[in-house]
Every structure is written in C-alpha cells, then in structure tokens.
Amino acid sequence: MKAKLLTTLAAALLLTVLPAQADPFRLIVTDLETPLVPNSVMDLALQQGYFEREGVEVELVRVQQTPSALAALQAGEGEMANIGVDALLLLVAGGANDLRAVVSPNKSLPFLIASKDAIATPADLAGKSFGIGRPGSLDQSLSTRVMAANGVDTDAVEFVALGQPNVRAQALVAGQVDATTISIGVWSSIPDKTGLHVLIDQDAYYAAAPQVSKVNIVTQKVLDERRDDVKKVITALIKASRDYAADPAVWVAAMEQALPSADKATLEQLGQSFAKSWSVNGGLSKVDLDATVTALYTGEDFASARPVELSEWVDFSPVDEVLAELGTDDAMDPATR
C-alpha cells in the first residue's frame, strides 16, 4: 500500500515538473492545395518551418470557401481562419461581436483585366461585353471602380454573369466575352493567349481599387487565451512574406516543393509579379480597410446592412506588438493606423 502511494505521489510530482504540451494551433484555409497566389505563404510557412522556428505547432485545416471556414471556426475546429472581408462584415453587421481580424497574409486578390487585342485601351470597353461572377459580386464592384478610374463609362459596358474566374477565362478564350477580370494565376494558366492581352495589370488594378479581400480572424476567446501563439503565427507569416519579397526565387523554390507538377516558368513569372504584393507588415492598413468598407457598402449585398466601425472587427494590437519587435518594411504594405 505504501509503495503504491509513493508511486502515485511520484507520478503527480512528475506531472507538476514537466511542462504541459500545448495544443496545436489550427489554421483554417480555403484552398485544398497550395494556391498560386501570395496566400500560399500560409502553406509555405508550415512547409518551410517558419512556424516551428517561432515555437508554435500549426496544423492546416482545409475547407472550401469562406462560409465553411467561418462555420469551422465558430464550431471550435480551429483557432484562426482565413476568410473574405465581405463575409466578416456581414456577420458583424448582423450582430457577431467576438470576431477580430489580426493579420492579412494576402490582402488583395491579384486581379487584372484581360481582354481581346482589339480592345487597346480601357476606354474601348464601352459597348463591349465584360464577364463577371454574378451581379453585385466582388469582382464586378472592384472592376467597376477600376474602369471608372480609367475614364470608362461603366453604364455603357455589358456585364455578363458567368461564374468562377476559370469559367470567365474560358469564355474570354472562346470569344464569348470581350474582357473579364481574373487573377494573375488564372491568366498565367491559359495555354494559348493568341488574340488576348492584359488590359490593366494587377498593380494598376489595385492602385485604382485598393481593397483588402481576405483577412485572418480569431475569436476573442482565442485572443485572450492564446495571444502568444497568435503573435507567433503572425511573426512567422511576416518573416516568410519578407523573404519572398526580397527574393522571388525563394518563393519559386518553395512552390516547386509544394506543387511538383507546376511549370517552373509560370512560377517564375508569378514570383516576379508578386514582388510588391507580400504582406511584409501584416497587411492591415487602416486606410485600405476603411476604403474596403466604403467600397463594399456600395454593393447590393450590403444594401440593408448596418454600418460597422473598424474597432468592431479589427484588432491591430497583436500585429503592432510583432512589428515593434521586427520593425516595419517601408518598401510596401503600409502599416497605417
């Protein structure tokens, strides 16, 4: 009896001495494989050991699209989720008060406008057909702003609802529409671009419509209980982003490992095109976020939504604490507050 008691006491003492094993930090992403956009930084930060070096064990939880990511986060199936800003704002406007954006690994979708060669300038879009996802979709609202900034009378443009970017690209190649908005990745994947060209490239597109498309959110509970892990994740994403911005070949090499079947020439082209797109300061600019809210509230989806304040859905403090240690990179991604 005495020996059993001593064994029990020894085991209890051992448990008090050994540190508790932290649960993995689950990051919910909406890509089923590493994507050909700067959002790939989340996959690559795991693959290349950035999270591990910061002392946090990260697991990726893969779902399809923002609604599934939100459902998974709210069901406790992850600690952080990469979601669309539009969906987050609608939730907050509807009464959700415990969700906060803390970083944006890929703040803007790398959109461009591609068209037939016969459309030489944006002004030539007047009277032409333009493929969109659906009426009031993000790509339409952004592209309308880009066209207006380039002097296009958007009332003279025929918008045609076609669906996903790859479908819009196929319609453009088939001559079913005169122009459309797609990502640089979709554009690069078109095997034969004969008769087509980039009318407005991604840098000019974002300059005309600086909208933050996706953010990583956490619940207030996670922020309260695992703040150090949240900061470690943010630190890893910023460090990886800075490495890829400094040398696109580093991103290319990582993507070759992630997607062995990818064409290296395409990866190199994308790496160069993303050179100024990385969230080297965390991707949260108050100026851009305010512009994003203003732009979204002009769309049909927000017609009956109540206005929301930035403080209701963004918490700058974790990324600001990280930047206080790392310093800011002033070459891109302004950290305006």
N, C-alpha and C positions, 0 to 999 in steps of 0.2 A: 504493500500500500504506500509505504514511504517512498519507494523507488518510483512508483507511478506518479506520485505528487511532484517529486523532483523533476521528472521528465516533462511534466506539464508546465511547471514553472520555467524550466529552461527554454521550452518552445515559445512560451509567452514573451520571455526576455529577448529571444532572438527576433521575434516579430517587431519588438519596440526598437531594436537596434538597426535592423535592415530598413532602408527607405522603401516606401510604398511604390509599386510600379504604376506609373502614370498611364491612364487610358490613352489609346491612340487618338490623335486629333483628326477627325474625319472631315474631309473637304469634298463637298458635293459639286460636281461639274456636270455640264450638259453636253459634253462631247463623248461619244462612245469610243473614240480613239484620239490620239494626239492631233489637234487641229492645225491646219496650215495658216495660222494667224498668231499674233502676239499672245493670245490667250493660252497658247501652248506652254507658256512659262510655268504654269502650274504643274503640268505633267513633267516637264523637263526639270523643274526644281526638285521633284521627287526622284526622278531617274538619275540625275547628276549629283545627288547627295547634298543639296543646299539645305533642305530641312534638317537632315541628320546633323549637319555641321552646326546648326543653331541649337541643337539639343531638343528637338521636338520630333516625335514619331507621327508622320502624317500618312493617312490612308485616303485614297481617292474613292469616292462613291459616285459611280457613273449612272446618270439618268438621262432621259430625253426631254429637253426643253424646260423652260423656267417653271411652269406650273408644277411639274414633278419635283423639281429641286426645292421649291417652297414647301410642298407637301412633306417631303423627306425631312427638311429642317424642322418644321413645326411638329413632326412626329418624333423628334429626338433621334433621328437616324444619322445625324451629322452635326458638327459644331459650326461649320461655316459653309455658305453656299454662294456660288457664282450665278447671278440672276440678272434679268433685264430690269433697268431702272423703271421703265413704264409700269411693269407689274408691281414693283415695290411701291411706287407712288399710289397706285390704285388701292393697294392694301392699306396703306397708311391713311389715305383719304377716307377709307371705309371703316376706320376705327382701330386698326392694328397699331399698338404703341410700344412694342417690345423688339422691333427690328431696327438694326443700325448698320449702315454701310461703313466699313472701316478701311477699305482699300479697293482699288480698281486695277487689276493686273493688265487689263486690255480695255482702256476706257472708251475707245472708239472703234467701231467696226470699220475695217479698211475698205470702205466703199469707193467706187469710181463709177463714172457714167461711160458706158461703151456704146458705140453707135456704128451705123454704116458709114463707109468712107464718104458717101455723098453729103453727109452732114459734117461740114468742115468746121463750123463754129457753133457754140451754144445757141446763137440767135436762129440758126437753121432748124431748131427743134420745133418752132412754131408751125402748126399744121401737120405735124408728124405724130406717129403712134409711139407711145412710151410704155414699156412693160413695168408693172408694179406687182407687189404681193397681193394686196387687196385694197379696196378703198379705205383711206384713213390709216394705212399701215405705216410703220416707222420709215420704211424705205421711201414711201411716197411723200411723207411730210418733210423728211430731210431733203429729198431731191427737189421738191418744190422750192424750198428755201435756197438751195444751190442754184437752181435755174434763175430765180428772181435776182440773186446776187450777181448773176452773169447777164442781166438785162433781157431775160426771156419772158415773154408774156405767157404765163402758165395757163391762162384761160384758153389759149389757142392750141394747147397740147392735148392730144387724145390719150388719156390714160387707160391702159388695158390691164385688167386684173388677170394675172397668170399663176401666182403662187410662189413657190420657193425659188431662190436665186438660180439654182441649176436649171430649173424649168424655164426661167426667163432667159438664161443664156442660150438654151437650145432654141427658143423661139427667135432670138436675135440671129443666130447662125442660120436658121431656116428661112429668114426673111419675113417672118410673121409680124415683127415689130421693127421700128426704125432705130430704137435706142432703148436702153434699160439701165438700171442700177444693179451692180453685182459687186462682190468683193474681189480684191486683187487675186485671191486664191482661186476663185471660180474662173476669172479671166485667164489666169495662167494655165488652167487645166484644159482650156479649149484647144483641141489639137490643131485645127486649121482656122486661122483668123483671117483668111483671104477676104478682102472686101470690108473688113472691120477695123476699127481703131479706138483708142482711148480718147474720148472727147474731153473729159475732165478727170484728171488723175486724183489719187486719194488725198494727197496733200492739199490740193486746191479745194477738193470736196470738203475736207474737214475744216479748212480755213473759212469756208462760206457757211458751214453749219457745224460749229463746234459743240457737238452733243455727246455726252457720256452715255454710252449704250448699256454697259454692264458694270456691276459692282459686286464685291464680295461682302455678304452680310453675315452678321451673327445676331443671336438673341441677346437681350440684356443680361439674361442669366449666365450665358457663356462668357460674356464680357466681364461680369462680376466674379465668376468662379475660375476662369481660365485666362485671365488677362495676359499673363506672361506668355502663354502658348500662342495667343492671338498675335502678340508683338513678335514672337519668334517666326511665325509664319509670314508676317508682313516683311520682316527683315530679310528672310530667305528670298521672297519674291522680288524685292527691290535689288538685292545683290545679283540675282540671276539676270534681271532686266538690264542692269548696268553692264554686266559682262557681255550680253548680246548686243547692246547698243554700241559698246566700244569696239566690238569685232564681230560683224555678221557671220564670219566663218565659224565662230564658236556655236552659234545657233544652228547653222547648217550641219555641223558635225553631230550635234545632239539630236537633230531631227533625223539624220541618216540612221542613227541607232534606234530611234523610236519608230521610224517608218522605213524599214529597209527597202521596200519596193518603190519609194518615192524617187522621182527623177532628180538627180543632183543639180542639173542645170536650172530646173524650176525652183529648187530650194535656194540656190544661189541668187536667182532673180528676186525671189521673195525676201531673202535676207537683206538684200540691198534696199528693197522698197520699204522695209520695216525699220530702217536705220533711225528714223526720227519718231517712231511710234511707241517706243517702250515706256512703260510707267516707271521711270527711274526715280521718281519721288513719291510713288504710291498712287498716282493717277487721280487724286482728289483735289481739284481746283474749285474753289468757291465760285469763281467767275463762270467756269464751264458748267458747274452743277446748277447755278441759277439760270443760265441760258437754256439748259436742258429742261428744267421745269417749265420755263416760259414757253418753249417750243412745244412740249408735249401737251400743254393745256390749250393749245390751239387746235388740237386734233379731236376727232369725233369721239374717241374713247373716253375723253376727259370732259365732255360737254356738261355732265351733271355732277362731276366730282368736286368736292370742296377744296379750296386752296390749302396747300400744306407748307409749313415752314421747314427750312433746311434742318433745323435742330430736331425735327421730328423723325428724321430718317438717316441722318449722317452724324457720326461721331469722329471728329478729326483727331481726338487726343491720342489714340494708340499710334497712328502713323506719325504724328508730330513728335511723340516721345522717341520713336525709332529714328526719325530724321535728326533729332537733337544729338543722337549718338553717331549717326553715319555722315551727317552733313547733307546738304542738298546739291543736286546736279543742276546747274542753271542753264544747261545747253538745251533742255527740252522739258516738257511736263511741269509747267509752273505750279508751285505749291502755294497758290494764293489762298488767303483766308479772309 
